[in-house]
Amino acid sequence: MKKWNELVPGAIILDAGNAVQFKTGSWRAFRPQWTEENCIHCLFCWIYCPDMAVKTEDGKMTGFDYDYCKGCGICARECPGKKGKKAIVMVEEGK
Amino acid sequence: MATPLKLKELSKKPDLLTHGHRMCAGCGAPIVVKMVLMASEYPLVASNATGCLEVSTCISEYTAWKIPWIHSAFENAAATISGVETMYRAWKKKGKITEKVKFIAFGGDGGTYDIGFQSLSGAMERGHDMVYICYDNGAYMNTGIQRSSATPRGADTTTSPVGSVVLGKIQRRKDLTRIMAAHNIPYVAQASPSHWLDLMKKVRKALDVDGPAFINILSPCNRGWRSKTDDAIALSKLAVETCYWPLYEIENGVTRITFKPKEKKPLEEFLKPQGRFKHMFAPGNEHLLKQLQEDIDMEWERLNKESSTEK
């Protein structure tokens, strides 16, 4: 935390997107678990994630960013899966 | 060339709203904002009315925004951005800036329907080249779920509590999208995050317009709606399918419904998962349900009459 006299005058933040320094992963009670075999890479989890915590590479889902995932479960709910098997399920933390 | 509106292509774009923001788990607002920013092909400058989005994305010396962003007060997000846009036009005239920049104001329903309404109306009338995005979660969620003019009739909030005499909010909700259309601005639309493609197409249209545009976007709030953290998308989809939140646009005065549900679902399906409507399902309160359904049916019928292209 900066002291008052270290802040930029005018309450301006010059470092765009510096909220990444604040990790929200500790809020989580349930963690999303990804099973790659059941994933069709529809990217619904990615587009609907409120915390930009779904990692993608070259248009494909590659996993979660647990530093920021708050464990809301939207990804698991919206996951269509493959042949009736979900690619994302929520599991309780610590289990 | 514009990025095609395909998730595969869009996922290669950098996030303009970063993680590390402090919105609640499962909040609809960051989903709405990320989709809006993702759809844009222009460099953006945004202003933000006071509300959940503003306080949680910019805490102390941290900001989750990767675009120039300004917060002034609750009532003047539209006035602030119209000032910024005017300065931009002056600079452009003087040759100080050559790039084409677009301006967005974000506000919740409190900062748009109620407190920021006069500045929004003024900015639209003056014809600034800006897009106003309202993320409508139907109450003052940030301060503790007080009713707003966007709160649906019958909803239980802390200032319209359900008791033995009064059963939730008595009044009908204000139809702001129509009020904005009455400003005769080039583009007005209503969207939902569950229909991401429809939402992004509307944002693109709004940004391409040379003049003011307004988009009202439903934004589920699991704290205020008393629902689960994972149902923001499911609920916004149900809102569209029950015609509680019809998806339409009004382009130069021409109304077009952009999504028509194959089968209009009964409103109960949207209301049932939400604790704020729990009392409506209690024995003896059937009239509340009936009244809300009638409101929705009337709106939907009117919209169908007005819509010209889709039959």
Boltz contact constraints between the chains, C-beta under 6 A:
constraints:
  - contact:
      token1: [A, 2]
      token2: [B, 61]
      max_distance: 6.0
  - contact:
      token1: [A, 13]
      token2: [B, 61]
      max_distance: 6.0
  - contact:
      token1: [A, 13]
      token2: [B, 63]
      max_distance: 6.0
  - contact:
      token1: [A, 16]
      token2: [B, 66]
      max_distance: 6.0
  - contact:
      token1: [A, 17]
      token2: [B, 18]
      max_distance: 6.0
  - contact:
      token1: [A, 17]
      token2: [B, 66]
      max_distance: 6.0
  - contact:
      token1: [A, 18]
      token2: [B, 62]
      max_distance: 6.0
  - contact:
      token1: [A, 19]
      token2: [B, 18]
      max_distance: 6.0
  - contact:
      token1: [A, 19]
      token2: [B, 20]
      max_distance: 6.0
  - contact:
      token1: [A, 19]
      token2: [B, 21]
      max_distance: 6.0
  - contact:
      token1: [A, 19]
      token2: [B, 62]
      max_distance: 6.0
  - contact:
      token1: [A, 19]
      token2: [B, 63]
      max_distance: 6.0
  - contact:
      token1: [A, 19]
      token2: [B, 64]
      max_distance: 6.0
  - contact:
      token1: [A, 20]
      token2: [B, 18]
      max_distance: 6.0
  - contact:
      token1: [A, 20]
      token2: [B, 20]
      max_distance: 6.0
  - contact:
      token1: [A, 22]
      token2: [B, 20]
      max_distance: 6.0
  - contact:
      token1: [A, 22]
      token2: [B, 62]
      max_distance: 6.0
  - contact:
      token1: [A, 43]
      token2: [B, 7]
      max_distance: 6.0
  - contact:
      token1: [A, 43]
      token2: [B, 11]
      max_distance: 6.0
  - contact:
      token1: [A, 46]
      token2: [B, 11]
      max_distance: 6.0
  - contact:
      token1: [A, 47]
      token2: [B, 7]
      max_distance: 6.0
  - contact:
      token1: [A, 47]
      token2: [B, 196]
      max_distance: 6.0
  - contact:
      token1: [A, 48]
      token2: [B, 233]
      max_distance: 6.0
  - contact:
      token1: [A, 50]
      token2: [B, 27]
      max_distance: 6.0
  - contact:
      token1: [A, 50]
      token2: [B, 30]
      max_distance: 6.0
  - contact:
      token1: [A, 50]
      token2: [B, 31]
      max_distance: 6.0
  - contact:
      token1: [A, 51]
      token2: [B, 19]
      max_distance: 6.0
  - contact:
      token1: [A, 52]
      token2: [B, 15]
      max_distance: 6.0
  - contact:
      token1: [A, 52]
      token2: [B, 19]
      max_distance: 6.0
  - contact:
      token1: [A, 53]
      token2: [B, 19]
      max_distance: 6.0
  - contact:
      token1: [A, 56]
      token2: [B, 11]
      max_distance: 6.0
  - contact:
      token1: [A, 59]
      token2: [B, 8]
      max_distance: 6.0
  - contact:
      token1: [A, 59]
      token2: [B, 11]
      max_distance: 6.0
  - contact:
      token1: [A, 68]
      token2: [B, 19]
      max_distance: 6.0
  - contact:
      token1: [A, 70]
      token2: [B, 25]
      max_distance: 6.0
  - contact:
      token1: [A, 72]
      token2: [B, 25]
      max_distance: 6.0
  - contact:
      token1: [A, 72]
      token2: [B, 26]
      max_distance: 6.0
  - contact:
      token1: [A, 72]
      token2: [B, 229]
      max_distance: 6.0
  - contact:
      token1: [A, 72]
      token2: [B, 230]
      max_distance: 6.0
  - contact:
      token1: [A, 73]
      token2: [B, 229]
      max_distance: 6.0
  - contact:
      token1: [A, 73]
      token2: [B, 230]
      max_distance: 6.0
  - contact:
      token1: [A, 74]
      token2: [B, 26]
      max_distance: 6.0
  - contact:
      token1: [A, 74]
      token2: [B, 230]
      max_distance: 6.0
  - contact:
      token1: [A, 74]
      token2: [B, 232]
      max_distance: 6.0
  - contact:
      token1: [A, 74]
      token2: [B, 233]
      max_distance: 6.0
  - contact:
      token1: [A, 77]
      token2: [B, 230]
      max_distance: 6.0
  - contact:
      token1: [A, 78]
      token2: [B, 233]
      max_distance: 6.0
